[in-house]
Amino acid sequence: MSIDGTSESAPVTGERTEDAHEGGFRTDMMISVDRGGPRYGEFIEKVREFMDRARAAFPSEELVDELIDELTVVNAKLAAVEINEWESPSGTRIDLPARGNITLPPYLVDKAGDDGVQARVTFTRFHLGGNNAAHGGFICTAFDDLLGMTSALATGKVTRTAYLTVNYRSITPLNTELTVSTSIVRLEGRKIFVAATMKDGERLCAEADGLFIALNPGQP
Ligand SMILES: CCCCCCCCCCCCCCCC(=O)SCCNC(=O)CCNC(=O)[C@H](O)C(C)(C)COP(=O)(O)OP(=O)(O)OC[C@H]1O[C@@H](n2cnc3c(N)ncnc32)[C@H](O)[C@@H]1OP(=O)(O)O
């Protein structure tokens, strides 16, 4: 343990098998439905449950000691199988909620085409902002990813967010399935103007508009 109380474990770099590539995102995103095996989605659900429970828990000192020991064992097992971002099941398993990526709030895509995406997202205790409402940053994260997907599907190209404006219109509840609808506002060369809404039933919780730029070859 270091003087500031943090662990001395090596940082997770994902560099172990990383090779050279042409840009920030690969044009040939290595999507998969089986990487990590048939129970990988169940593993991700357990991790998400852990994140929720860790956020909600008030453990005793004894339990904290016990959990540190158990998590040290789990982390060592995961460290032994660390891999680069392109081949990790997390983020590439398109059959799983949010592509199996725990960074993202879990969403399910109902419809995805070149004119927009329809999805359902549920924020849980891990995403708590305050007083049982979702944290605005996670709302923004959901919009960013689904609008990135929208831009990619509309152009068939790798894109990055240039700007994303989110307006929070009413409280976004936890543990409630919310609908997200995205659309293409207009395409102008490499510029993809997009918009989205997030609703609880008919109630507008938040809306977003953004600009994504299709990357040139070699652009990071
Ligand atoms: C069903 C399953 C399917 C699965 C399918 C997989 C889907 C998989 C989805 C992944 C989804 C990931 C979604 C996360 C996406 C991020 O979160 S990306 C991370 C956040 N974004 C960044 O880090 C970007 C940082 N910024 C940059 O890299 C550069 O500024 C940019 C955005 C690439 C633009 O730079 P550039 O390429 O040099 O472009 P530049 O020439 O400056 O500008 C081009 C044009 O855009 C305009 N522009 C640029 N920036 C701005 C701005 N901020 N405001 C206004 N105009 C602007 C310029 O004025 C210019 O306009 P014109 O003169 O052409 O009219």
The ligand as an ORCA input file, in Angstrom:
! r2SCAN-3c Opt
* xyz 0 1
  C     -26.068     -2.845    -34.003
  C     -24.580     -2.890    -33.627
  C     -23.655     -2.117    -34.569
  C     -22.292     -1.891    -33.968
  C     -21.558     -0.859    -34.719
  C     -20.423     -0.309    -33.891
  C     -20.761      1.037    -33.415
  C     -19.611      1.594    -32.632
  C     -20.037      2.839    -31.959
  C     -18.916      3.438    -31.203
  C     -19.406      4.679    -30.591
  C     -18.342      5.351    -29.850
  C     -18.813      6.731    -29.480
  C     -17.805      7.433    -28.676
  C     -17.214      8.579    -29.487
  C     -16.330      9.382    -28.667
  O     -16.566      9.612    -27.526
  S     -14.942     10.034    -29.414
  C     -14.107     10.795    -28.056
  C     -14.443     12.257    -27.900
  N     -14.027     13.004    -29.030
  C     -12.730     13.307    -29.246
  O     -11.836     12.938    -28.533
  C     -12.452     14.116    -30.484
  C     -11.284     15.081    -30.280
  N     -11.221     15.965    -31.423
  C     -10.649     15.549    -32.575
  O     -10.045     14.489    -32.655
  C     -10.773     16.465    -33.753
  O     -11.015     17.792    -33.320
  C     -11.936     16.019    -34.689
  C     -13.297     15.996    -33.964
  C     -11.635     14.611    -35.231
  C     -12.042     16.998    -35.840
  O     -10.755     17.254    -36.322
  P     -10.417     17.196    -37.909
  O     -10.691     15.830    -38.440
  O      -9.046     17.737    -38.080
  O     -11.514     18.116    -38.534
  P     -11.453     19.664    -38.852
  O     -10.829     19.814    -40.191
  O     -10.905     20.452    -37.699
  O     -13.013     19.974    -38.939
  C     -13.819     19.368    -39.945
  C     -15.069     20.211    -40.003
  O     -15.779     20.052    -38.754
  C     -15.927     21.313    -38.089
  N     -15.729     21.120    -36.661
  C     -14.768     20.391    -36.045
  N     -14.917     20.437    -34.700
  C     -16.000     21.218    -34.479
  C     -16.678     21.637    -33.315
  N     -16.274     21.250    -32.087
  N     -17.753     22.426    -33.455
  C     -18.196     22.818    -34.697
  N     -17.609     22.422    -35.848
  C     -16.522     21.648    -35.737
  C     -14.839     22.212    -38.690
  O     -15.188     23.581    -38.625
  C     -14.807     21.713    -40.130
  O     -15.899     22.258    -40.824
  P     -15.776     22.635    -42.415
  O     -14.712     23.688    -42.490
  O     -15.388     21.357    -43.116
  O     -17.143     23.119    -42.784
*
